[in-house]
Amino acid sequence: MVIERNGLKVALLAYSPACDKTYNAAEARPGNNPLAVYTYYHEAEPDFPGARPKTFTFPDPDHVARLREDVAAGARHGPTSWW
C-alpha cells in the first residue's frame, strides 16, 4: 500500500510470522503478509538426554524473496527512508 500526502509517498508493508490468519491481507483489504519461519531443535549434548537443545529459527526463502520484491516495488515509488 502506498499513501501519498502533500507530495510525500510512504509505502506500508506488514509482514509477520506470528499473526492470526484473519488479519492477512487480501486483494481488496490491507493487512498482514504471512512470513513462514521454521524452527529446528538440535540435540547439543547427545550424552545428556533431556539437556537443553540448540534452537535454530529461519525464514522461508520464498517468503523472504517476496518481501524483498515488495520492498523493491515500494522503493520504485520514490526516495526511501528507513527508521
N, C-alpha and C positions, 0 to 999 in steps of 0.2 A: 504494500500500500504506500503510495506517495501522496503526501499532503503538501500543498503549496499555499503559503500565506505571505502577502506583501513581498513577493519575489523570492522568498526563501523556501526551498524544497527540502523536505525531510522524508526519507524512506524508512518505514517502520517494518521491522522483521521480528517475529516471535517464534522462537524455537525452544523446545523444552523436552527433556527425556521423561519428565515426571509431571504429567498433566492428564486430567480426566478427558477421555475422548469426546465428551460433549462440548469441550472448548476448542476442538480442532477447527481450523479454517476450512471454508467450503468455497465453491465457485462464487457465490454471491454474499459471503459473510466473512469478515476478517476474524482471525483467531490464531490459535497456536498451530505450529507445524511440528508434528511429532519428530523427535530425533532419537532413533533407536540406539541404545547402548547395550553392551554385553559385558557381563561380569564373569570372571574366571577365578576360581579359587585353587591355588596351588599348595599342595602339602609341602610346607617348608622344612619340616622336621620329620622325615619318614620313620625315624627311630622312636618317636614320641607320639603315639596315636592321641588324637584329641588336642594336639598343640595348635595354636593359632595359625591359620593358613596365611600365605601371602595373597593379597587380593589385587587383581588387575581389572580395571574397567576401561573400555574403549568404545568410541562411537562407531556406528555402522558406516563404512566407507561410502556407500551410495548416498546416505543421508548427508554426510559431510560435503560430498560433491554438489548436492542440491543446494545446500546452504551457501556454498561458495558461488554458485551460479546466481543465486538471489542477491548476494552482496554485490557481485559484478553488475547485475542489472540495475540495482539501486544506484551504484556509482555512475552509471551512464546518464543519470538524470541531472548530474551537476557535481560541484565540489563535494568532497567527502570530509566529514569531521568525526573523529572518534573520541568518546569520553565516557 
